[in-house]
């Protein structure tokens, strides 16, 4: 199975947050497929982990800094484990081709679905890589993926 997940889905696989149980359950239901992992994912997921720690440090008391650091380090450790066991398959995509595809998706679905540019790009990358399944918690992104013929299971809203 050729699986593509957006970064928010991947983040829920490595961080404990609302939606984590649903992400893990869906991943298991699909028999733990290898999921494409682009440099785009690496940037978004790694930065989201760091952003989370930044925001936590700003709102939590200083005596919780060690816990925040442990959570951050645990998330990076889980991410590394997924990469080592090839649950995340590092691939590259022709960026210009994916951007052209995203622009086509914008022209055909931008006004009707209200999809953000980054979401268009994720779906375009999935299509460029000939993915069969698309995993996300974003309902608009899922609608777009379904409109393009991808299997895009609806996941419970994490909030």
PESUL-V517220 format. One record per residue. N is the residue number from 1. SS is DSSP state (H for helix, E for strand, - for the rest). Layout:
<<N SS> <N SS>>
//
This chain:
<<1 -> <2 -> <3 E> <4 E> <5 E> <6 -> <7 H> <8 H> <9 H> <10 H> <11 H> <12 H> <13 H> <14 H> <15 -> <16 -> <17 -> <18 -> <19 -> <20 H> <21 H> <22 H> <23 H> <24 H> <25 H> <26 H> <27 H> <28 H> <29 H> <30 -> <31 -> <32 -> <33 -> <34 -> <35 E> <36 E> <37 E> <38 -> <39 H> <40 H> <41 H> <42 H> <43 H> <44 H> <45 H> <46 H> <47 H> <48 H> <49 H> <50 H> <51 H> <52 H> <53 H> <54 H> <55 H> <56 H> <57 H> <58 H> <59 H> <60 -> <61 -> <62 H> <63 H> <64 H> <65 H> <66 H> <67 H> <68 H> <69 H> <70 H> <71 H> <72 H> <73 H> <74 H> <75 H> <76 H> <77 H> <78 H> <79 H> <80 H> <81 H> <82 H> <83 H> <84 H> <85 -> <86 -> <87 -> <88 E> <89 E> <90 E> <91 -> <92 -> <93 -> <94 -> <95 H> <96 H> <97 H> <98 H> <99 H> <100 H> <101 H> <102 H> <103 H> <104 H> <105 H> <106 H> <107 H> <108 H> <109 H> <110 H> <111 H> <112 H> <113 H> <114 -> <115 -> <116 -> <117 H> <118 H> <119 H> <120 H> <121 H> <122 H> <123 H> <124 H> <125 H> <126 H> <127 H> <128 H> <129 -> <130 -> <131 -> <132 -> <133 E> <134 E> <135 E> <136 -> <137 -> <138 -> <139 H> <140 H> <141 H> <142 H> <143 H> <144 H> <145 H> <146 H> <147 H> <148 -> <149 -> <150 -> <151 E> <152 -> <153 -> <154 -> <155 -> <156 -> <157 -> <158 -> <159 ->>
//
